[in-house]
Amino acid sequence: MVYEYDPKNMIFRPLGRTGLRVSVLSYGGWLTVGDPVKDLIKTALDHGVNFLDNAEVYANGQSEIEMGRVLRELDVDRSQLVISTKVFFGTGKSDPNQKGLSRKHIIEGTKASLKRLQLDYVDVVFAHRPDYGTPMEETTKMGVTRDAFGRSESAGGRTDGTLASIQVRAFNWLIDQGLAFYWGTSEWTAAQIEEASRLLDQKPLRSLGLVGPCVEQPQYSMLHREKFEVQYNELFSKHGYGTTIWSPLAGGMLSGKYNDGIPEDSRFKTNPEFYKDIIKELESSAGKAKIDKMRKLDALAKRLGASNQAALALAWCIKNPNVSYVTFTVVPYSPPSVILGATKPEQLVHNFEALDVVPKLTDEVMDEIEKILDNKPTLLPTYGRA
């Protein structure tokens, strides 16, 4: 039976200048594999989510396999969904060429992801991290020779220097082949994104009609603000970049679950070695001060009628005027799509309360939140300007 997608009361925003409209809350596949995946994805779709995110590295490819299986079992109309994946880290194999942003891995990695997802294409493929081992640009000066009449001719019939980007060309090849419609970046610096855009403004590449990255997937939350609000401040308005933010609950810290200690069924307890640095921080004096802020946010969430603190944290990501600033200058009312990660369907249901909280975040409430957080980054007046 074909799954009938219903947008419900979901809010949809333009994804930069792509023309795509994505649900302001989206589903990320990195946390879960196995039986819960079907219930999680169906819960997300049932609440109007139309954007699903994944990556080759999530569970070493198993997350893509599970998402592909579930979408096939639900028989969802592919045209109703926006699906993305990310390449860079590989799937845990030791082969040195099955990771990074070489042309080889960008193309082969994306093809492998599509096979695992059981898809013909993804809407967006991300460069999951910048690759410092692969140059953003490769300069090739064509050798000049002379013909029998003394006229100059260059190798390959070109007479101009060619400025070529390995990564830009590889992602454009995927687009040209119909394997992806757009490409983006994740956790790139503003300077690296500017460089990719600058390359496309150079005459040799501009004449080829290549397209640049159109969306960034950065970490952003009440507790992680500096990069997004300061470094990216002018970048999004200048290039019309879209955003799909990850870790909006700061690894669960903003969900309120750690306000009274670490629960036995939490990821911190079940995987203490992986989260040992965070656990150590929680036990420090600074960590205890952070927990005190979490309790104040929890009280505010309840005052606003939310049953959980996570709804307030997610609503803040959608509503935050700093986020709005970098996108309103391009497309009115286009905050980022906030990627949700959950291990239980009921967690997702609680997350969707954020849609009811957003209208309640008045200027006064936002000011109250700022006083609680006390971590607003300072924007330098000359940042990003010559």
C-alpha positions in Angstrom: 0.0 0.0 0.0 1.4 3.4 -1.0 2.1 5.7 1.9 0.0 8.9 1.6 2.1 11.8 2.7 0.2 14.6 4.5 2.0 17.9 5.3 -0.3 18.4 8.4 0.5 21.7 10.0 4.2 21.6 9.2 6.0 24.8 8.3 8.0 24.7 5.1 10.9 27.0 4.2 12.9 27.7 1.1 16.3 25.9 1.1 18.4 28.8 0.1 18.1 29.5 -3.6 17.5 25.9 -4.7 13.8 26.3 -5.1 13.2 23.4 -2.8 10.9 23.8 0.2 11.8 21.7 3.2 10.1 21.1 6.5 11.5 23.3 9.2 11.9 20.1 11.3 13.6 17.3 9.5 14.8 13.7 10.3 18.4 12.7 10.6 19.3 9.0 10.4 22.6 8.9 12.3 21.4 7.7 15.7 19.5 4.5 14.9 19.6 1.2 13.0 17.4 -1.8 13.1 13.7 -2.2 14.1 13.1 1.4 15.5 13.9 3.0 12.2 10.6 2.3 10.5 8.6 3.7 13.4 10.9 6.7 13.6 10.6 7.6 9.9 6.9 6.9 9.8 6.4 9.1 12.8 8.4 11.9 11.1 6.4 11.6 7.9 3.1 11.4 9.8 4.0 14.8 11.4 4.7 16.5 8.0 8.5 16.0 7.7 9.5 15.9 4.0 13.3 16.2 4.4 15.4 13.2 5.4 19.1 13.4 6.0 21.8 10.7 6.0 25.5 10.1 5.4 27.8 7.3 4.3 29.6 7.3 7.7 26.4 6.8 9.8 26.7 3.3 11.3 29.3 2.7 8.6 26.6 2.8 5.9 24.0 0.8 7.8 21.9 3.8 8.5 21.5 4.4 4.7 20.6 0.8 4.2 17.9 1.0 6.9 16.5 4.2 5.6 16.4 2.7 2.1 14.7 -0.4 3.4 12.0 1.6 5.2 11.2 3.9 2.4 10.8 0.9 0.1 8.6 -0.9 2.6 6.4 2.2 3.1 6.3 2.8 -0.6 6.6 6.5 -0.3 6.3 8.6 -3.4 9.9 9.7 -4.0 8.9 13.0 -5.5 7.3 14.1 -2.3 10.5 13.8 -0.3 13.8 15.8 -0.2 16.6 13.3 0.7 20.2 14.1 1.3 23.4 12.2 2.1 27.0 13.2 2.8 30.4 11.9 1.6 33.8 12.3 3.1 34.4 9.9 6.0 33.7 6.7 4.1 32.2 3.6 5.8 35.0 2.6 8.1 37.0 0.7 5.5 40.8 0.9 5.6 41.2 1.7 1.9 42.7 5.2 1.9 40.8 6.1 -1.3 37.4 5.4 0.1 37.3 8.6 2.1 38.0 12.3 1.5 36.9 14.6 -1.3 38.9 13.3 -4.2 37.0 13.1 -7.4 37.2 9.3 -7.1 35.6 9.2 -3.7 33.0 11.9 -4.3 31.7 10.0 -7.3 32.1 6.4 -6.1 31.0 7.3 -2.5 27.8 8.9 -3.8 27.0 5.9 -6.0 27.6 3.6 -3.1 25.2 5.7 -0.9 22.5 5.6 -3.6 22.8 1.8 -3.8 22.4 1.5 0.0 19.5 3.9 0.0 17.9 2.1 -3.0 17.5 5.5 -4.8 18.2 6.7 -8.3 19.2 10.1 -6.9 19.5 12.3 -3.8 18.2 15.9 -3.9 21.3 17.1 -2.1 24.8 15.6 -1.6 27.0 17.2 1.0 30.8 17.4 1.3 30.6 16.2 4.9 33.8 18.0 5.9 36.4 20.1 4.1 39.3 18.0 2.7 42.6 19.7 3.5 44.4 17.0 1.5 42.6 17.8 -1.7 43.1 21.3 -3.1 40.0 23.3 -3.7 41.5 24.5 -6.9 43.9 23.0 -9.4 45.7 25.4 -11.7 46.7 24.0 -15.1 48.6 26.2 -17.5 48.2 24.8 -20.9 51.5 24.4 -22.8 51.8 26.7 -25.9 53.3 25.4 -29.1 53.6 26.7 -32.6 52.1 25.3 -35.8 53.9 25.1 -39.2 53.0 28.8 -39.9 54.3 30.1 -36.5 50.8 30.6 -35.1 50.4 29.7 -31.5 48.3 26.7 -30.5 47.8 25.2 -27.1 47.4 21.6 -25.9 43.8 20.5 -26.1 42.9 23.5 -28.3 42.9 25.8 -25.3 44.8 29.1 -25.3 43.9 30.3 -21.8 45.0 29.2 -18.4 42.4 26.9 -16.9 41.4 27.2 -13.2 39.7 23.9 -12.3 38.3 22.8 -9.0 38.5 19.1 -8.3 35.6 19.2 -5.9 33.4 21.6 -7.8 33.8 19.6 -11.0 33.2 16.2 -9.2 29.9 17.4 -7.6 28.8 19.0 -10.9 29.4 15.7 -12.6 27.0 14.0 -10.2 24.4 16.7 -11.0 25.0 16.4 -14.7 24.4 12.6 -14.4 21.2 13.1 -12.5 22.6 11.4 -9.4 22.1 14.6 -7.3 20.2 17.8 -7.9 22.3 20.1 -5.7 25.4 19.9 -3.6 26.3 21.5 -0.3 28.9 21.7 2.5 29.0 20.6 6.1 31.1 22.3 8.8 33.1 24.2 6.2 34.5 27.6 7.3 33.1 30.7 5.8 36.4 31.2 4.0 36.2 27.8 2.4 32.7 28.4 1.2 33.7 31.8 -0.1 36.6 30.1 -2.0 34.2 27.6 -3.7 32.0 30.5 -4.8 35.0 32.6 -5.9 36.1 29.8 -8.2 32.8 29.8 -10.0 33.1 33.6 -10.6 36.4 33.1 -12.4 36.0 33.3 -16.1 37.2 29.8 -17.1 34.8 28.1 -14.8 31.9 30.5 -15.3 32.0 29.7 -19.0 31.4 26.1 -18.1 28.1 26.8 -16.3 29.2 24.9 -13.2 27.1 25.3 -10.0 28.4 25.9 -6.6 27.4 24.7 -3.2 24.0 26.0 -2.1 23.5 24.8 1.4 25.6 24.4 4.6 24.9 21.9 7.4 26.6 23.3 10.5 26.2 22.5 14.2 23.9 25.1 15.9 22.1 25.2 19.2 21.6 27.4 22.2 24.9 26.2 23.4 26.9 26.3 20.1 26.4 29.7 18.5 29.7 31.4 17.6 30.4 29.9 14.2 26.9 30.2 12.8 26.1 33.7 14.2 29.5 35.3 13.7 31.5 33.5 11.0 28.5 32.8 8.7 26.7 36.1 9.4 27.3 37.8 6.0 27.9 34.6 4.1 24.3 33.4 3.9 23.0 36.8 2.9 25.7 37.3 0.2 25.4 33.9 -1.5 21.8 32.9 -0.5 23.0 29.8 1.3 20.4 27.5 2.8 21.0 25.8 6.1 20.1 22.4 7.6 21.5 22.5 11.2 22.5 19.4 13.2 22.7 18.8 17.0 20.1 21.4 17.8 19.7 19.8 21.3 23.5 19.7 21.9 23.7 16.0 22.1 20.7 15.8 24.4 21.9 18.4 26.8 19.0 20.8 25.8 16.4 18.1 26.0 16.4 18.3 29.8 17.1 14.7 30.3 20.4 15.4 32.2 19.0 18.1 34.5 18.8 15.7 37.4 21.8 13.5 36.6 22.6 11.0 33.8 19.6 8.5 33.2 20.5 4.8 33.1 19.0 4.5 29.5 20.8 7.5 28.1 23.5 7.4 25.5 26.0 8.8 28.0 25.4 5.7 30.2 25.3 3.1 27.4 28.4 4.5 25.7 30.4 6.2 28.4 33.8 5.9 26.6 32.5 7.8 23.5 31.0 10.5 25.7 33.7 10.6 28.4 34.7 14.2 27.7 31.1 15.4 27.9 30.5 13.4 31.1 33.6 14.9 32.6 32.4 18.4 31.7 29.1 17.8 33.3 30.8 16.9 36.5 32.8 20.1 36.6 31.8 23.4 38.2 31.2 24.8 34.7 29.1 21.8 33.9 27.0 22.3 37.0 26.4 25.9 36.1 25.3 24.8 32.6 22.8 22.4 34.2 21.4 25.2 36.3 20.7 27.1 33.1 19.0 24.0 31.7 16.7 23.9 34.7 15.7 27.5 34.1 15.0 26.8 30.4 12.9 23.8 31.5 10.8 26.0 33.8 10.4 28.5 31.0 9.3 25.8 28.5 6.6 24.6 30.9 5.5 28.2 31.4 5.0 28.4 27.7 2.8 25.3 27.7 5.4 22.9 26.3 5.6 19.4 28.0 9.4 19.3 27.5 12.5 21.5 27.3 13.5 20.1 23.9 10.5 21.9 22.3 11.8 25.2 23.5 15.3 24.6 22.3 14.1 23.6 18.9 11.7 26.5 18.6 14.6 28.8 19.5 16.7 27.5 16.6 13.8 28.2 14.2 12.9 31.5 15.6 16.3 33.0 16.7 16.6 36.4 15.1 20.3 35.8 14.3 19.4 32.9 12.2 16.6 34.9 10.7 18.9 37.7 9.9 21.2 35.7 7.7 18.3 34.2 5.8 15.7 37.0 5.8 18.0 39.1 3.6 17.7 36.5 0.9 14.2 34.9 1.3 11.7 36.3 3.9 10.9 33.9 6.7 13.4 31.2 5.9 15.1 29.9 9.1 17.1 26.7 8.7 15.7 23.2 8.6 16.4 21.7 12.0 17.5 18.0 11.8 16.1 15.9 14.6 17.9 12.8 15.9 16.0 10.4 18.1 16.1 6.8 19.2 12.4 6.5 20.1 9.2 7.7 18.3 7.9 9.4 21.4 11.0 11.6 21.4 10.1 12.8 18.0 6.5 13.5 19.0 7.8 15.7 21.8 10.1 17.5 19.4 7.2 18.4 17.2 5.8 20.5 20.0 8.3 23.1 18.9 5.9 24.1 16.1 3.4 25.2 18.8 6.1 27.0 20.8 7.5 29.2 17.9 4.6 31.7 17.9 5.0 32.1 21.7 8.6 33.3 21.4 8.0 37.0 21.6 10.8 39.5 21.8 10.3 39.5 25.6 10.7 35.7 25.8 13.7 35.8 23.5 15.3 38.4 25.8 14.6 36.2 28.8 16.3 33.3 27.1 19.3 35.4 26.3 19.6 36.3 29.9 19.5 32.7 30.9 22.0 31.6 28.3 24.4 34.6 28.7 26.4 33.4 25.7 25.4 35.7 22.8 28.4 36.0 20.5 29.8 39.4 19.7 29.6 40.3 16.0 32.6 42.3 15.0 31.6 45.5 13.0 34.2 44.8 10.3 33.8 41.0 10.1 33.8 39.9 6.5 34.6 43.3 5.1 37.8 44.5 3.5 
